Amino acid sequence: MKKLKLLLILIAIICSVNYCFSQVGINTTTPLSTLDINGNLNVKEIGLTNVNVSGSGSFNGGPSGSATPISDGVYISLTPTSGSDEFILPNAVNVPGRIYILRNISNSVNAKIYTFGGSLFAKDSSTLTTAPLTMPFNAVLKTVIVISDGINWTYIF
């Protein structure tokens, strides 16, 4: 009986070790990473615009102090409608490893990016960027990738 218990415990340990180090492959029988995709990857794209004057409807961009945090999507098309529109990243502490690709698709208005927690740092800088991060409608920074390290946001353009 003791040998059977020991054997079952040993089998359970072996199975749990294999489970902890398992890898998932999509279109591959030999995954080389935790998630190994042999093919194309599609990520959710959403568009965010400012709310209308009455304030009805859900929104993520809005006038100064009225915006709600970005919480959905990976590739996000921002459409500011006035110079005071804000788009706010969530607190970096709450979303470690989160990546957003932000694009200002307006042809005439800059988009302003703030964060509810953590500072914004350019990819090659140790100096924080003074908020807001302005995404112009017609120049460099029209598209940025922001990545949470669990404390701050790093942006790459």
C-alpha positions in Angstrom: 0.0 0.0 0.0 2.8 2.4 0.9 4.5 1.6 -2.4 1.3 2.4 -4.3 1.0 5.7 -2.5 4.6 6.6 -3.2 4.1 5.6 -6.9 1.0 7.8 -7.2 2.8 10.7 -5.5 5.7 10.3 -7.9 3.4 10.2 -10.9 1.6 13.4 -9.7 4.9 15.2 -9.3 6.1 14.2 -12.7 2.8 15.3 -14.3 2.8 18.7 -12.5 6.4 19.4 -13.5 5.5 18.7 -17.1 2.5 20.9 -16.8 4.4 23.8 -15.3 6.9 23.8 -18.2 4.4 23.1 -21.0 4.5 25.0 -24.2 1.6 25.7 -26.6 2.1 25.6 -30.3 -0.3 26.8 -32.9 0.4 25.2 -36.3 3.5 23.6 -35.0 4.1 20.3 -33.3 7.4 21.4 -31.6 6.8 24.8 -29.9 10.0 26.5 -28.9 8.4 29.2 -26.6 5.5 29.3 -24.1 3.4 30.4 -27.0 4.8 29.5 -30.4 2.7 30.7 -33.4 3.6 29.4 -36.9 1.5 31.8 -39.0 -0.1 35.2 -38.8 -1.3 36.9 -35.6 -4.3 39.1 -35.5 -4.9 41.4 -32.6 -8.0 43.3 -31.6 -8.3 46.8 -33.1 -10.6 49.4 -31.6 -11.3 53.1 -32.3 -11.6 55.7 -29.6 -13.2 59.0 -30.1 -14.3 61.9 -27.9 -17.8 61.8 -26.5 -20.5 64.0 -27.9 -21.5 67.3 -26.1 -24.3 65.6 -24.1 -21.8 63.1 -22.7 -23.9 60.0 -23.7 -22.4 56.7 -24.7 -19.2 55.0 -23.6 -15.9 56.6 -24.4 -12.2 56.6 -23.6 -11.2 60.0 -25.0 -12.7 63.1 -23.6 -12.2 66.7 -22.5 -9.6 67.5 -19.8 -10.3 65.5 -16.6 -13.2 63.6 -18.1 -11.5 60.7 -20.0 -11.7 57.1 -18.8 -8.7 54.8 -19.0 -7.9 52.8 -22.1 -8.8 49.2 -21.1 -9.4 47.2 -24.2 -7.7 46.4 -27.5 -4.1 46.3 -28.6 -4.1 48.4 -31.8 -6.0 51.5 -30.9 -7.0 54.3 -33.3 -7.3 57.6 -31.5 -9.6 60.3 -32.9 -9.3 63.5 -30.9 -11.9 66.0 -31.9 -10.6 69.0 -29.9 -7.3 70.2 -28.6 -8.4 69.4 -25.0 -9.1 65.7 -25.7 -7.3 63.2 -23.5 -6.6 59.5 -23.7 -5.5 57.9 -20.5 -3.5 54.7 -20.0 -4.3 52.5 -17.0 -2.0 52.4 -14.0 1.2 50.6 -15.1 1.3 48.7 -11.8 -2.1 47.0 -12.6 -1.1 45.8 -16.1 2.5 44.6 -16.1 3.6 43.5 -19.6 0.6 45.2 -21.3 1.4 46.5 -24.7 -0.7 49.1 -26.7 -0.1 50.4 -30.2 -1.6 53.9 -30.3 -2.2 55.8 -33.5 -3.6 59.3 -33.9 -5.7 59.0 -37.0 -6.9 62.6 -36.9 -5.8 64.8 -39.8 -6.0 68.1 -37.8 -5.9 67.5 -34.0 -3.1 66.3 -31.6 -3.9 63.5 -29.2 -2.8 63.8 -25.6 -1.8 60.7 -23.6 -1.8 60.6 -19.8 -1.5 57.7 -17.4 -3.4 56.9 -14.2 -0.2 55.6 -12.7 3.4 55.3 -13.6 5.5 57.8 -15.6 6.1 57.8 -19.4 9.7 57.2 -20.5 11.0 57.3 -24.1 12.7 54.1 -25.1 16.2 55.5 -24.9 15.8 57.8 -21.9 16.0 57.6 -18.2 14.3 61.0 -17.8 10.5 60.9 -17.5 8.4 62.6 -20.2 6.4 65.5 -18.8 2.7 64.7 -19.2 1.0 64.7 -21.6 2.7 62.7 -24.3 1.5 64.6 -27.3 0.8 62.6 -30.5 0.8 65.1 -33.3 -1.6 64.6 -36.3 1.2 65.2 -38.8 4.7 64.3 -37.5 6.8 61.8 -35.6 4.9 60.2 -32.7 1.7 59.9 -34.8 2.0 56.2 -33.9 3.6 54.9 -30.6 3.9 51.6 -28.9 3.6 51.8 -25.1 4.7 49.0 -22.8 4.1 48.6 -19.1 7.1 47.3 -17.1 4.8 47.0 -14.0 5.8 50.4 -12.7 6.1 52.8 -15.6 5.2 53.1 -19.3 8.0 53.0 -22.0 7.0 54.4 -25.4 8.6 53.6 -28.7 7.9 55.5 -32.0 
